[in-house]
Amino acid sequence: MDERTIKQFKNGDLVKWYVMCGDDIVVMEAGTGVVVEKSDSYSSNYQIYRNEKKDIMKINSYYLESLK
């Protein structure tokens, strides 16, 4: 595993998101978004409003970075 850690985000946090290829080496898409809500209480999945795509996607916090 690399130096990234699982981070907890709050609703409204600005984040950078990544969508990886199946091997988790190649980044297929990336962009900025806003945390809408945490998907459930026992995992680190968040619903992210993707600014460029104008949609909502469920993304694990491992593939999110905080933008502050």
C-alpha positions in Angstrom: 0.0 0.0 0.0 1.2 3.5 -0.6 1.4 6.5 1.8 -2.3 7.5 1.5 -4.4 6.9 4.5 -8.2 6.5 4.9 -9.6 9.9 5.8 -13.0 10.9 7.2 -14.7 13.6 5.3 -17.7 15.9 6.2 -20.6 16.9 4.0 -19.6 19.9 1.9 -15.9 19.1 1.8 -14.1 19.9 -1.5 -12.2 16.8 -2.7 -10.2 15.5 -5.6 -11.5 12.1 -6.8 -9.9 9.4 -8.9 -11.4 6.5 -10.9 -8.8 3.8 -11.4 -8.4 1.0 -14.0 -8.9 -2.5 -12.8 -5.3 -2.9 -11.8 -5.2 0.2 -9.6 -2.2 1.5 -11.4 -3.7 3.6 -14.2 -6.0 6.6 -13.5 -8.9 6.6 -16.0 -10.6 9.8 -14.8 -9.9 12.4 -12.1 -11.6 15.7 -11.1 -12.9 17.8 -8.3 -16.2 17.3 -6.4 -18.1 17.9 -3.2 -18.9 15.3 -0.5 -22.7 15.0 -0.5 -23.0 12.3 2.2 -21.3 9.2 3.7 -22.9 6.2 2.1 -23.1 4.1 5.3 -21.7 4.1 8.8 -19.4 1.0 8.6 -17.4 1.7 5.4 -15.5 4.6 4.0 -17.7 5.1 0.9 -18.9 8.6 0.1 -21.4 10.0 -2.4 -19.5 12.7 -4.4 -21.0 15.3 -6.6 -18.6 15.5 -9.5 -18.3 19.1 -10.8 -17.2 18.3 -14.3 -19.7 15.5 -14.9 -22.5 17.1 -13.0 -23.5 13.8 -11.4 -23.2 11.9 -8.1 -21.0 8.8 -7.8 -20.1 6.6 -4.9 -16.4 6.6 -4.3 -14.2 5.0 -1.5 -12.2 7.5 0.5 -9.0 5.8 -0.6 -9.5 7.5 -4.0 -10.3 10.9 -2.5 -8.0 13.7 -1.5 -9.0 16.8 0.5 -8.7 20.2 -1.2 -8.4 23.0 1.3 
